[in-house]
Amino acid sequence: MSIDARVREECGVFGVLAPEPTDVASLCYYGLYALQHRGQEGCGIVVNDDGVFASYKDLGLVSEVFGAERLAKFPCGAMAVGHVRYGTTGGNSRSNCQPIEVNHQKGRMALCHNGNLSNAAELRSALEMSGAIFHTTSDTETIAYIITRERLRTPSIEEALSAAMRTLDGAYSLVLMSPQKLICARDPYGFRPLCFGKTADGVYAVASETCALRAVGAEPVRDVEPGEILVFSGGGLKSRREHCGKQRKSLCVFEYIYFARPDSVIDGVSVHASRIRAGEILAETHPVAADLVIGAPDSGLDAALGFSRASGIPYGIGLIKNKYIGRTFISPGQGARVDGVRIKLSALEESVRGRRVVLVDDSIVRGNTMGRVVRLLREAGAREVHVRISSPPFLHPCYYGTDIDSEEHLIAAHHTVEEIAGLTGADSLGYLPIQALSDLAQSPDVCRACFCGDYPTSVPADTRRDRFEQKLSAKQTEV
């Protein structure tokens, strides 16, 4: 539950196709609002008004970037795509906000991407050597360049996307808009979720999660399959499956543990039910004598409920979260004697005083924040604090869209479970067994590389998040 070192979300993508021109910008707004948990750095919307694109994007939350006045400036249209961003490749700047738009010889394109390419550096270098000029430091622009290159020599945008997918490696769930078509695609591993639905009046919607479909009144139809390309147009829906079955499915299991909203369903599995199950498994594998089970808000609440049900220990509220502090909260400087944890969280003394407390959370990254939360509970009078984590220990970096880019700061990579308990001040500590991950997803085909180091793809040579900024800075110095 790290506040200053939390495992960060990736991004959220959304798109709509209506049978007649309508206020698709507002539909996109509500879809992105439902996906805000997946990215808080920036957002953007592009509306297609009979082949003419109108767009706006900026840094900030959806509600900050798109007020009523800004939304009213969008024309009615039959299509729109949108994106919320937390960048795992490329810095936090307006230029890196999505959708990315391209105007080429065969028309226009707007592209949204959730994920991270594991071969982005190699692809970008090859494109630069062929004369491509990059305006952002996001790997999404690399994808846009490759699709555009293929479009110039293929008969359709979906053929171009299919050709591009033969080059891309890693995690990508894409929503793409051309003048006549809305297209989505999921990488052959299925790292990141993607689904689509339909409203009663015939509007198709594509989104990272089912919660966004329901936000615009669309009934979920199904998930996009790994490797599948879906083409939505005036002629209906067409599925292309030439890339399906090329790789073993590797959905990021942390979607169930933390990333996705509890009311979403991913690949047929309820996220809420999965987290309840994680708590039950924790109670079975790491039992403890205690008086109260509490969850770290908001990510640990479902697992805490599962722990309580399986253990018989009463569930209660022990930590209160300040809901008026956004995730873009600026931590106090060293000169200010203010603990950022105390600004975001407070302990409920009447619940924890004199009790043996089980604190359930989704992960421990560096351990500093968990130590401060344990201290909060003790200062509120908790007699014992037993920490239970609904994921295995983080031991390795992620290259597929989760912001874990180095083992250097991962506490579990350098300390035993007993040592971490001591460092955080917990009376005991228990992690979810790695064997239980398949149980959460109801499938053995999940990516667990950050827990065990078994990567589905090749590992990038340069893993720095700001590697493209560093490269650009070096070029400017040479000039």
C-alpha positions in Angstrom: 0.0 0.0 0.0 3.0 2.3 -0.5 1.9 5.9 -0.9 5.3 7.2 -1.9 6.5 4.0 -3.6 3.3 2.4 -4.8 3.2 -0.1 -7.7 1.8 2.2 -10.3 -0.9 1.5 -12.8 -0.4 1.4 -16.5 -3.0 3.2 -18.6 -6.6 2.9 -19.6 -8.0 2.9 -23.2 -11.5 3.6 -24.4 -13.3 3.9 -27.7 -16.9 4.3 -29.0 -18.6 3.8 -32.4 -22.2 5.1 -32.7 -24.6 4.3 -35.6 -25.4 8.0 -36.0 -23.5 11.2 -35.0 -24.0 12.0 -31.4 -22.2 13.4 -28.3 -19.4 10.8 -28.4 -17.1 13.1 -26.5 -19.3 12.8 -23.4 -19.4 9.0 -23.7 -15.7 9.0 -23.9 -15.5 11.3 -20.9 -17.6 9.0 -18.7 -15.6 5.9 -19.9 -12.3 7.5 -19.0 -13.7 8.7 -15.7 -14.5 5.0 -14.9 -10.9 4.1 -15.8 -9.2 7.0 -13.8 -7.7 4.5 -11.4 -5.5 3.2 -14.2 -3.7 6.5 -14.8 -3.7 10.0 -13.3 -0.9 11.8 -15.1 -2.8 12.9 -18.2 -5.7 12.1 -20.5 -7.0 12.9 -23.9 -10.0 12.5 -26.3 -10.2 12.5 -30.1 -13.6 12.8 -31.8 -14.2 11.8 -35.4 -16.7 14.0 -37.2 -17.2 12.5 -40.6 -13.4 12.0 -41.1 -12.4 15.3 -39.4 -10.6 14.8 -36.1 -11.1 17.2 -33.1 -8.8 16.5 -30.1 -7.7 17.7 -26.8 -5.3 16.3 -24.2 -3.4 17.6 -21.2 -1.8 16.7 -17.9 -4.2 16.1 -15.0 -7.2 14.1 -14.0 -10.2 13.6 -16.4 -12.4 16.0 -14.4 -9.6 18.6 -14.4 -8.7 18.4 -18.1 -12.3 18.1 -19.4 -14.7 20.5 -17.8 -18.1 21.2 -19.2 -16.8 24.1 -21.3 -14.1 22.0 -22.9 -16.4 19.1 -23.7 -18.9 21.4 -25.3 -16.2 22.4 -27.8 -16.2 18.9 -29.3 -18.4 18.4 -32.3 -20.9 15.5 -32.5 -19.5 12.5 -34.3 -19.9 8.8 -34.9 -16.6 7.8 -33.2 -14.2 8.8 -30.4 -11.2 7.4 -28.6 -9.8 8.3 -25.3 -6.9 7.5 -22.9 -5.8 8.0 -19.3 -2.1 7.7 -18.7 0.4 6.7 -16.2 3.6 6.5 -18.1 6.0 3.5 -17.7 8.0 4.6 -20.7 8.5 8.3 -21.3 8.3 11.2 -18.9 5.3 13.1 -17.6 4.8 15.8 -20.2 1.8 16.9 -22.3 3.5 15.7 -25.5 3.4 12.1 -24.1 -0.3 12.3 -23.4 -2.5 10.2 -25.7 -4.2 9.6 -28.1 -1.4 10.0 -30.5 -2.6 11.4 -33.9 -1.0 10.8 -37.3 -1.9 12.5 -40.5 -0.4 10.5 -43.4 -0.9 10.1 -47.2 -3.8 7.7 -46.8 -5.6 9.5 -44.1 -5.6 10.2 -40.4 -5.3 7.9 -37.4 -5.6 8.3 -33.6 -4.0 5.6 -31.4 -4.3 4.7 -27.7 -2.0 2.2 -26.0 -2.0 0.4 -22.7 1.1 -1.6 -22.0 4.8 -1.5 -22.6 6.8 -2.9 -25.6 9.8 -5.0 -24.6 11.5 -4.2 -27.9 10.7 -0.5 -28.0 14.3 0.7 -28.0 15.3 -1.6 -30.9 12.3 -0.6 -33.0 12.7 3.1 -32.3 16.4 3.0 -33.2 15.6 1.3 -36.5 12.9 3.9 -37.3 15.3 6.8 -36.5 17.9 5.3 -38.8 15.4 5.2 -41.6 14.6 8.9 -41.1 11.7 9.0 -38.6 11.6 12.0 -36.3 10.0 11.4 -32.9 8.1 14.1 -31.1 7.5 12.2 -27.9 9.4 9.8 -25.6 6.6 7.3 -25.4 6.7 3.9 -27.0 3.2 4.5 -28.3 4.7 6.8 -30.9 6.8 3.9 -32.1 3.7 1.8 -32.6 2.0 4.6 -34.5 5.0 4.9 -36.8 5.1 1.2 -37.6 1.3 1.1 -38.3 1.6 4.1 -40.5 4.6 2.6 -42.4 2.6 -0.5 -43.0 -0.5 1.4 -44.0 1.3 3.0 -46.9 1.8 -0.4 -48.4 -1.3 -2.3 -47.4 -4.9 -2.0 -48.6 -6.6 -1.2 -45.3 -5.8 0.0 -41.8 -6.6 -3.4 -40.2 -4.1 -5.0 -42.6 -1.5 -2.4 -41.5 -2.2 -3.2 -37.9 -1.9 -6.9 -38.5 1.4 -6.4 -40.2 2.7 -4.2 -37.4 1.8 -6.8 -34.8 4.4 -9.1 -36.5 7.0 -6.6 -35.4 5.8 -5.6 -31.9 6.8 -7.6 -28.9 5.6 -7.1 -25.3 2.4 -5.8 -23.9 -0.1 -3.8 -25.9 -3.8 -3.3 -25.8 -4.6 -0.9 -28.6 -7.6 1.2 -29.6 -7.2 2.8 -33.0 -9.5 5.2 -35.0 -9.3 5.9 -38.7 -11.8 8.1 -40.6 -14.2 5.1 -41.2 -13.3 2.5 -38.6 -12.8 1.9 -34.9 -10.2 -0.9 -34.3 -8.9 -2.6 -31.2 -6.2 -5.3 -30.7 -4.7 -7.2 -27.9 -1.2 -8.6 -28.0 -0.8 -12.4 -28.5 0.2 -12.8 -24.8 -2.8 -11.0 -23.5 -0.8 -9.1 -20.9 -3.3 -6.3 -20.5 -7.1 -6.6 -20.4 -9.4 -5.4 -23.2 -13.1 -5.9 -23.7 -16.1 -4.6 -25.7 -19.8 -4.1 -25.3 -22.9 -2.7 -26.9 -25.6 -0.3 -25.7 -29.3 -0.9 -26.3 -29.3 1.8 -29.0 -26.4 0.2 -31.0 -23.3 2.0 -29.7 -20.2 -0.2 -29.6 -17.8 0.6 -26.8 -14.2 -0.8 -26.3 -12.4 -0.4 -22.9 -9.7 -1.7 -20.7 -12.2 -2.9 -18.2 -15.9 -3.8 -18.0 -16.6 -1.0 -15.4 -16.1 1.6 -18.2 -18.5 -0.2 -20.5 -21.2 -0.1 -17.9 -20.4 3.6 -17.1 -21.8 4.4 -20.6 -24.7 2.0 -20.5 -23.0 -0.7 -22.6 -23.6 -4.4 -21.7 -20.3 -6.3 -21.9 -20.2 -8.8 -24.8 -16.8 -10.4 -24.2 -13.1 -9.9 -23.8 -10.9 -9.3 -26.8 -8.8 -12.5 -27.2 -5.0 -12.5 -27.0 -3.8 -11.7 -30.6 -7.3 -10.8 -31.8 -8.1 -7.7 -33.9 -11.6 -6.4 -33.9 -12.8 -4.0 -36.6 -16.0 -1.9 -35.9 -17.5 0.0 -38.8 -20.8 0.9 -40.5 -20.8 -2.7 -41.9 -20.8 -4.2 -38.4 -18.1 -6.1 -36.5 -15.3 -8.2 -37.9 -12.8 -10.4 -36.0 -9.3 -11.2 -37.3 -7.6 -14.0 -35.5 -4.3 -14.6 -37.5 -2.2 -13.7 -34.4 -4.3 -15.7 -32.0 -2.6 -18.8 -30.4 0.9 -17.7 -31.3 2.0 -17.3 -27.7 1.0 -18.8 -24.4 -1.4 -16.4 -22.6 0.2 -14.3 -20.0 -2.3 -12.0 -18.4 -0.7 -9.8 -15.7 -2.0 -11.4 -12.5 -1.6 -8.0 -10.7 -4.7 -6.9 -12.6 -6.6 -9.1 -10.2 -4.6 -8.2 -7.1 -4.5 -4.4 -7.5 -4.8 -2.7 -10.9 -8.4 -3.3 -12.0 -11.5 -1.9 -10.3 -13.2 -4.5 -8.0 -16.4 -4.3 -10.1 -14.7 -5.3 -13.3 -14.7 -8.7 -14.8 -11.5 -9.7 -16.7 -11.3 -12.8 -18.9 -14.5 -14.0 -17.3 -13.2 -13.7 -13.7 -14.7 -11.2 -11.2 -11.9 -9.0 -9.7 -13.8 -8.7 -6.5 -14.2 -12.4 -6.1 -10.5 -12.9 -7.0 -9.4 -10.6 -4.2 -11.8 -12.2 -1.7 -10.2 -15.5 -2.6 -6.7 -14.1 -2.1 -7.7 -13.1 1.5 -9.1 -16.6 2.1 -5.9 -18.2 0.9 -3.9 -15.9 3.2 -6.0 -17.0 6.2 -5.4 -20.6 5.3 -1.7 -20.3 4.7 -0.8 -17.7 7.3 -3.2 -18.1 10.2 -2.9 -15.9 13.3 -4.6 -15.3 16.6 -6.2 -11.9 16.4 -9.2 -9.8 17.3 -9.7 -7.7 14.2 -9.1 -7.8 10.4 -8.7 -4.5 8.6 -7.8 -3.6 5.0 -5.5 -0.9 3.7 -7.9 1.4 1.8 -8.8 0.9 -0.8 -6.7 -1.9 -2.3 -6.7 -4.2 0.7 -10.4 -4.1 1.6 -11.7 -7.0 -0.5 -8.8 -9.3 0.6 -9.3 -8.3 4.2 -13.0 -9.3 3.9 -11.9 -12.7 2.5 -9.4 -13.2 5.3 -12.1 -12.4 7.9 -14.5 -14.9 6.3 -12.0 -17.7 6.2 -10.5 -17.1 9.7 -13.7 -16.2 11.6 -11.9 -13.0 12.9 -14.2 -10.0 12.8 -13.8 -7.5 9.9 -13.7 -3.8 10.7 -12.5 -0.4 9.7 -9.1 0.5 11.2 -7.7 3.0 8.7 -9.4 6.1 7.3 -8.3 7.5 3.9 -8.5 11.1 3.1 -10.5 10.9 -0.2 -9.8 14.5 -1.0 -6.1 14.0 -1.7 -5.6 12.9 -5.3 -2.9 10.5 -6.4 -1.0 13.4 -7.7 -0.4 14.6 -4.1 3.0 16.3 -3.7 4.9 14.8 -0.8 6.3 17.4 1.6 9.9 18.4 1.2 12.5 17.3 3.6 12.3 20.7 5.3 8.7 20.2 6.3 8.3 17.9 9.3 5.1 16.3 7.9 4.6 12.6 7.3 2.8 12.1 4.0 1.2 8.9 5.3 -0.5 10.8 8.1 -1.9 13.3 5.6 -3.5 10.4 3.6 -4.3 8.0 6.4 -5.4 8.0 10.0 -6.0 5.2 12.4 -9.4 4.7 14.0 -8.5 4.4 17.6 -11.9 3.1 18.9 -11.5 0.1 16.5 -7.9 -0.8 17.1 -7.1 0.2 20.7 -6.1 -2.8 22.8 -6.7 -5.3 20.0 -4.5 -7.7 18.0 -4.9 -6.4 14.4 -4.5 -8.2 11.1 -3.6 -5.6 8.4 -4.2 -6.8 4.8 -2.7 -5.0 1.8 -1.9 -5.8 -1.8 1.9 -5.4 -1.8 5.0 -4.1 -0.1 7.5 -2.3 -2.4 10.2 -0.6 -0.4 8.7 -1.2 3.0 9.1 2.4 4.3 5.5 3.2 4.1 4.3 0.0 5.5 6.5 0.7 8.5 4.8 4.0 9.0 1.3 2.5 8.8 2.2 -0.1 11.3 3.5 2.7 13.6 0.2 4.6 13.1 -1.8 1.6 14.3 0.5 1.1 17.3 0.2 4.8 18.3 -3.6 4.4 18.1 -3.3 1.6 20.7 -3.1 -1.6 18.6 -1.6 -4.3 20.9 -0.3 -6.4 18.0 -0.1 -5.7 14.2 0.1 -8.7 11.9 0.6 -7.9 8.2 -0.8 -10.1 5.4 0.0 -9.3 1.7 -2.3 -10.5 -1.0 0.5 -11.0 -3.5 3.9 -12.8 -3.4 7.0 -10.8 -2.7 8.2 -8.5 -5.5 11.6 -9.8 -6.5 12.1 -8.7 -10.1 11.3 -5.7 -12.4 8.4 -5.7 -14.8 8.8 -4.8 -18.5 5.1 -4.9 -19.5 3.6 -1.8 -18.2 3.9 -2.0 -14.4 6.3 0.6 -12.9 8.7 -1.8 -11.2 11.9 -1.0 -13.1 14.7 -2.1 -10.7 15.4 -4.7 -8.1 17.5 -2.1 -6.2 14.7 -0.7 -4.2 12.6 -3.9 -3.8 12.8 -4.8 -0.1 12.0 -8.4 -0.7 14.9 -8.8 -3.1 17.3 -8.1 -0.3 15.6 -9.3 2.9 13.8 -12.4 4.2 10.2 -12.3 5.2 11.2 -12.3 8.9 13.6 -9.5 8.3 10.9 -7.4 6.5 8.6 -8.0 9.4 11.3 -6.6 11.7 12.0 -3.6 9.5 8.4 -2.7 9.2 7.7 -3.2 12.9 5.1 -6.0 12.3 4.6 -8.8 14.8 4.3 -11.2 11.8 4.2 -11.0 8.1 2.7 -13.4 5.5 2.6 -13.2 1.7 0.3 -14.9 -0.7 2.0 -18.2 -2.0 3.1 -17.9 -5.6 1.3 -21.2 -6.3 -2.0 -19.4 -5.5 -1.8 -17.0 -8.4 -3.4 -19.4 -10.8 -6.3 -19.7 -8.3 -6.9 -16.0 -8.4 -7.1 -15.9 -12.2 -8.8 -19.3 -12.5 -6.1 -20.1 -15.0 -2.4 -21.2 -15.0 -1.8 -18.8 -17.9 -0.8 -15.7 -16.1 2.4 -13.6 -16.0 4.2 -13.8 -12.7 7.6 -12.6 -13.8 7.8 -9.9 -11.2 7.5 -12.6 -8.5 9.7 -15.3 -10.0 11.8 -13.8 -12.9 10.3 -16.1 -15.6 9.6 -13.6 -18.4 7.4 -14.5 -21.4 9.4 -12.3 -23.7 13.1 -11.3 -24.1 14.3 -8.8 -21.6 15.1 -5.3 -22.8 18.8 -4.3 -22.7 17.9 -0.8 -21.4 15.2 -0.9 -18.7 15.2 2.7 -17.6 11.8 4.4 -17.7 13.4 7.6 -19.0 15.7 5.9 -21.5 14.3 7.9 -24.4 14.6 11.2 -22.5 18.3 10.3 -21.8 18.9 9.6 -25.4 17.3 12.9 -26.5 19.3 14.8 -23.9 22.5 13.2 -25.2 21.7 14.2 -28.8 20.9 17.8 -27.8 24.3 18.0 -26.0 26.1 16.7 -29.1 24.4 19.5 -31.2 
